[in-house]
Amino acid sequence: MVTPCRLPVLFVAAVPPKRLQLFIWLLMQRRIQCRVNLLRKQIIDSAVCEVCEQEDESADHVIVGCPFAKEFWAKLGIDLPMDTSNVASDLHNIQLPQPSLGNT
């Protein structure tokens, strides 16, 4: 009898789910349905972010520009680049937290 090979979780999780891959592709193409894009299509009347009401809700604003998004990433321990104006097409520059090895 052949025993199936089980891959460690690290290797299984290395490829993001298809939905996440699609979202990242849409984000990099600036095609997510943010308020700026909806205003351009004349679906809504205002592009102002409904969460913070401080700026227009662009793809970059949704992911890293909104104070709510900044707080979210900070709680995950992810350092955002100082210039977040073009992060949607520059995702590879975001520094992920280093995993702890359990030596505390």
VOTITI-812292 format. One record per residue: residue number from 1; residue in one letter; x, y, z of N, C-alpha, C, CB in turn. Coordinates in steps of 0.1 Angstrom, whole numbers, plus 5000, padded with zeros to 4 digits. Glycine has a CB too. Layout:
BEGIN
NODE    nr   rest   n.px   n.py   n.pz   ca.px   ca.py   ca.pz   c.px   c.py   c.pz   cb.px   cb.py   cb.pz
NODE   NUM      A      X      Y      Z       X       Y       Z      X      Y      Z       X       Y       Z
...
REM end
This chain:
BEGIN
NODE    nr   rest   n.px   n.py   n.pz   ca.px   ca.py   ca.pz   c.px   c.py   c.pz   cb.px   cb.py   cb.pz
NODE     1      M   5008   4988   5000    5000    5000    5000   5009   5012   5000    4990    5000    5012
NODE     2      V   5006   5022   4992    5013    5034    4990   5007   5045   5000    5014    5039    4976
NODE     3      T   5015   5051   5008    5011    5061    5017   5012   5075   5010    5019    5061    5030
NODE     4      P   5001   5082   5010    5001    5095    5004   5011   5105   5011    4987    5102    5003
NODE     5      C   5018   5112   5003    5027    5122    5008   5020   5134   5013    5038    5126    4997
NODE     6      R   5023   5139   5025    5016    5151    5030   5027   5162   5031    5010    5148    5044
NODE     7      L   5024   5173   5024    5033    5184    5024   5031   5192   5037    5030    5193    5011
NODE     8      P   5042   5198   5041    5041    5207    5053   5032   5219   5050    5055    5212    5058
NODE     9      V   5025   5224   5060    5016    5236    5058   5023   5247   5051    5011    5240    5071
NODE    10      L   5036   5249   5053    5043    5260    5047   5042   5259   5032    5058    5259    5051
NODE    11      F   5044   5247   5026    5043    5246    5011   5029   5247   5006    5049    5232    5007
NODE    12      V   5019   5242   5013    5005    5243    5009   5001   5258   5009    4996    5235    5018
NODE    13      A   5005   5265   5019    5001    5279    5020   5009   5289   5011    5002    5284    5034
NODE    14      A   5019   5284   5004    5028    5292    4996   5020   5298   4984    5040    5285    4991
NODE    15      V   5010   5291   4979    5003    5296    4967   4989   5302   4972    5000    5285    4956
NODE    16      P   4987   5315   4971    4974    5321    4976   4962   5315   4968    4975    5336    4974
NODE    17      P   4951   5315   4975    4939    5310    4968   4936   5319   4955    4926    5311    4977
NODE    18      K   4928   5313   4946    4925    5319    4933   4918   5333   4935    4917    5310    4925
NODE    19      R   4909   5333   4945    4902    5346    4948   4912   5357   4951    4892    5344    4958
NODE    20      L   4922   5353   4960    4932    5363    4964   4941   5367   4952    4940    5358    4975
NODE    21      Q   4945   5357   4944    4953    5360    4932   4945   5370   4923    4956    5347    4925
NODE    22      L   4932   5368   4921    4924    5377    4913   4923   5391   4919    4910    5371    4911
NODE    23      F   4921   5391   4932    4920    5404    4938   4933   5412   4937    4917    5403    4953
NODE    24      I   4945   5405   4939    4958    5412    4938   4960   5417   4923    4969    5402    4942
NODE    25      W   4956   5408   4914    4957    5412    4900   4949   5425   4897    4954    5401    4890
NODE    26      L   4936   5424   4901    4927    5436    4899   4933   5448   4906    4913    5433    4905
NODE    27      L   4938   5447   4918    4944    5458    4925   4956   5464   4918    4949    5453    4939
NODE    28      M   4965   5455   4913    4976    5460    4905   4972   5467   4892    4986    5448    4902
NODE    29      Q   4961   5463   4887    4956    5469    4874   4947   5481   4877    4948    5459    4866
NODE    30      R   4946   5484   4890    4937    5495    4895   4923   5493   4890    4943    5509    4890
NODE    31      R   4918   5481   4891    4905    5478    4886   4895   5473   4897    4906    5467    4876
NODE    32      I   4899   5474   4910    4890    5470    4921   4879   5481   4921    4897    5469    4934
NODE    33      Q   4867   5477   4926    4856    5486    4926   4856   5496   4938    4843    5478    4926
NODE    34      C   4866   5505   4938    4867    5515    4948   4858   5527   4943    4882    5520    4950
NODE    35      R   4856   5536   4952    4847    5547    4949   4852   5556   4937    4845    5556    4961
NODE    36      V   4865   5557   4936    4871    5565    4924   4866   5559   4911    4886    5566    4925
NODE    37      N   4867   5546   4910    4863    5539    4898   4848   5539   4896    4868    5524    4898
NODE    38      L   4841   5538   4907    4826    5539    4906   4821   5553   4902    4820    5535    4919
NODE    39      L   4828   5563   4906    4825    5577    4902   4828   5579   4888    4833    5587    4911
NODE    40      R   4839   5573   4883    4843    5575    4869   4832   5568   4860    4857    5569    4866
NODE    41      K   4826   5557   4865    4816    5550    4857   4802   5556   4860    4815    5535    4861
NODE    42      Q   4801   5567   4867    4789    5574    4870   4779   5566   4878    4783    5580    4858
NODE    43      I   4784   5557   4887    4775    5548    4895   4772   5555   4908    4782    5535    4897
NODE    44      I   4782   5563   4913    4780    5571    4925   4783   5585   4923    4789    5565    4937
NODE    45      D   4779   5594   4933    4781    5608    4931   4794   5614   4938    4769    5615    4937
NODE    46      S   4800   5606   4947    4811    5611    4954   4822   5600   4956    4808    5617    4968
NODE    47      A   4834   5603   4954    4845    5594    4956   4851   5594   4970    4856    5596    4946
NODE    48      V   4846   5602   4979    4852    5603    4992   4850   5590   5000    4845    5615    5000
NODE    49      C   4860   5586   5006    4860    5574    5014   4850   5575   5025    4874    5571    5021
NODE    50      E   4841   5565   5026    4830    5565    5036   4835   5561   5050    4819    5556    5032
NODE    51      V   4847   5555   5051    4852    5551    5064   4859   5563   5071    4862    5540    5062
NODE    52      C   4868   5570   5064    4875    5580    5071   4870   5594   5067    4890    5579    5067
NODE    53      E   4863   5595   5055    4858    5608    5050   4869   5619   5049    4847    5613    5059
NODE    54      Q   4882   5614   5046    4893    5624    5045   4898   5625   5031    4904    5619    5054
NODE    55      E   4898   5614   5023    4903    5614    5009   4894   5606   5000    4917    5608    5009
NODE    56      D   4897   5608   4987    4890    5599    4978   4894   5585   4979    4892    5604    4963
NODE    57      E   4885   5576   4977    4887    5562    4979   4893   5555   4967    4875    5554    4984
NODE    58      S   4906   5556   4965    4913    5550    4954   4917   5536   4958    4925    5558    4949
NODE    59      A   4923   5528   4949    4928    5515    4952   4939   5516   4963    4933    5508    4940
NODE    60      D   4948   5525   4961    4958    5527    4971   4953   5531   4985    4969    5537    4967
NODE    61      H   4943   5540   4985    4937    5544    4997   4930   5532   5005    4926    5555    4995
NODE    62      V   4923   5524   4997    4916    5513    5004   4926   5503   5011    4908    5505    4993
NODE    63      I   4937   5501   5004    4947    5491    5009   4956   5497   5020    4955    5485    4998
NODE    64      V   4961   5509   5018    4971    5514    5027   4969   5529   5031    4985    5513    5022
NODE    65      G   4961   5536   5024    4960    5551    5027   4950   5554   5038    4957    5558    5015
NODE    66      C   4940   5547   5039    4929    5550    5049   4935   5548   5063    4917    5542    5046
NODE    67      P   4932   5556   5073    4937    5554    5086   4932   5540   5092    4931    5565    5095
NODE    68      F   4920   5536   5088    4916    5523    5092   4925   5512   5086    4901    5520    5087
NODE    69      A   4929   5513   5074    4938    5503    5067   4952   5503   5074    4939    5505    5052
NODE    70      K   4957   5515   5077    4970    5517    5084   4969   5510   5097    4973    5531    5085
NODE    71      E   4958   5512   5105    4957    5505    5118   4957   5490   5116    4945    5510    5125
NODE    72      F   4949   5485   5106    4948    5471    5104   4962   5465   5101    4939    5468    5092
NODE    73      W   4970   5471   5092    4983    5466    5089   4993   5467   5101    4989    5473    5077
NODE    74      A   4992   5477   5109    5000    5479    5121   4997   5468   5131    4998    5493    5127
NODE    75      K   4984   5464   5133    4981    5454    5142   4986   5440   5137    4966    5453    5144
NODE    76      L   4988   5438   5124    4994    5426    5119   5009   5426   5120    4989    5424    5105
NODE    77      G   5015   5438   5123    5029    5439    5124   5036   5441   5111    5035    5427    5131
NODE    78      I   5028   5446   5101    5034    5448    5087   5037   5463   5086    5023    5444    5076
NODE    79      D   5050   5465   5082    5055    5479    5080   5051   5483   5066    5070    5480    5083
NODE    80      L   5044   5494   5065    5041    5499    5051   5052   5509   5047    5028    5506    5051
NODE    81      P   5054   5510   5034    5064    5520    5029   5060   5534   5032    5066    5518    5014
NODE    82      M   5069   5543   5034    5066    5557    5037   5057   5563   5026    5079    5565    5039
NODE    83      D   5060   5561   5014    5052    5566    5003   5042   5555   4999    5061    5570    4991
NODE    84      T   5030   5558   5002    5020    5548    4999   5011   5552   4987    5011    5545    5011
NODE    85      S   5016   5561   4980    5008    5567    4968   5007   5557   4957    5014    5580    4964
NODE    86      N   5016   5547   4956    5016    5538    4945   5018   5523   4949    5027    5542    4935
NODE    87      V   5013   5520   4961    5015    5507    4967   5008   5496   4959    5011    5507    4981
NODE    88      A   4997   5499   4953    4989    5489    4946   4998   5482   4935    4977    5495    4939
NODE    89      S   5006   5489   4929    5015    5482    4919   5029   5479   4924    5016    5491    4906
NODE    90      D   5031   5482   4937    5044    5480    4943   5043   5471   4956    5050    5493    4947
NODE    91      L   5034   5461   4955    5032    5453    4967   5044   5445   4972    5021    5443    4964
NODE    92      H   5053   5442   4963    5065    5434    4967   5074   5442   4976    5073    5430    4955
NODE    93      N   5072   5455   4978    5081    5463    4987   5076   5463   5001    5082    5477    4982
NODE    94      I   5064   5458   5004    5059    5458    5018   5067   5447   5026    5044    5454    5018
NODE    95      Q   5072   5452   5038    5079    5443    5046   5070   5435   5055    5090    5451    5054
NODE    96      L   5071   5422   5054    5063    5413    5063   5070   5411   5076    5060    5400    5056
NODE    97      P   5063   5409   5087    5070    5406    5100   5077   5393   5099    5059    5406    5111
NODE    98      Q   5088   5393   5107    5097    5381    5107   5090   5371   5117    5111    5384    5111
NODE    99      P   5089   5358   5113    5083    5349    5122   5092   5346   5134    5080    5335    5115
NODE   100      S   5086   5345   5146    5094    5341    5157   5097   5326   5158    5087    5346    5170
NODE   101      L   5108   5323   5163    5112    5309    5163   5108   5302   5176    5126    5307    5161
NODE   102      G   5101   5309   5185    5096    5304    5197   5106   5304   5209    5092    5290    5195
NODE   103      N   5118   5311   5207    5128    5312    5217   5125   5324   5225    5142    5312    5211
NODE   104      T   5116   5323   5235    5113    5335    5243   5118   5333   5257    5098    5338    5243
REM end
